[in-house]
Amino acid sequence: MKKNSAAPDSWKREYDRLRKGLAAIGYISQGSVLNRSSLRPPRSGYQWTRKVAGKTITVALSKQQFEALSLAVQNERKLWKMIRKMENLSRRILFENQPHTRRRKRLSNKVLGLV
């Protein structure tokens, strides 16, 4: 396998950028929030819904709770997206920089879980 020193350095910089971004993520929450006044026909109130042990739990919210939980749900989705990117970069870096066994053919991106 050919060594490309520029690519792993850029991968490491990207990984560090993502790692620092994790610290700035803020509050997180699973689930989804719903502004019921935007439904047809309009209804009053806000809801937060999530799954717990295979069951859907719904909680009524105030407008302030809705706004705060809406941001927390967005942050959680951003968090998991960042973690997936970090996992892929970790595998790229580890398979590029660590000694490996002799193989007849190179490992594909699909085998490494990068696709």
Residue, then its C-alpha position, 0 to 999 in steps of 0.5 A: m500500500k502506498k503511503n501518502s503523507a499529505a492525506p493522513d495529516s489532513w485527516k488528523r486536522e479534520y479529526d481535531r476540528l471535529r473533536k473541538g466541535l464536540a465541546a461546543i455542541g451544547y445541550i442534547s436531547q433525543g426525540s422530536v419536537l412539534n409545533r401543533s399550531s402549524l398543523r391543519p387544522p391548527r391546534s394549540g401547544y407544543q409536543w416533544t416525542r421520543k421512544v423509551a423501551g420501544k414505546t412512544i412517549t409524548v410530553a406537552l411543552s411550553k413555548q420556551q421549552f419547545e424552543a430549548l428542546s428544539l435546539a437540543v434535538q438539532n444538537e443531538r443530530k449534529l452530534w451523531k453526524m460528527i461522531r460518524k465522521m470521526e469514526n470514519l476518519s479514525r478508521r482511515i487514519l488507523f488503517e493507513n498508519q498502523p502495520h497490517t497483515r499481508r493481503r492479496k488485494r487492498l481493502s476496499n472502502k466498503v470493507l472498511g465501512l467508509v462508504 
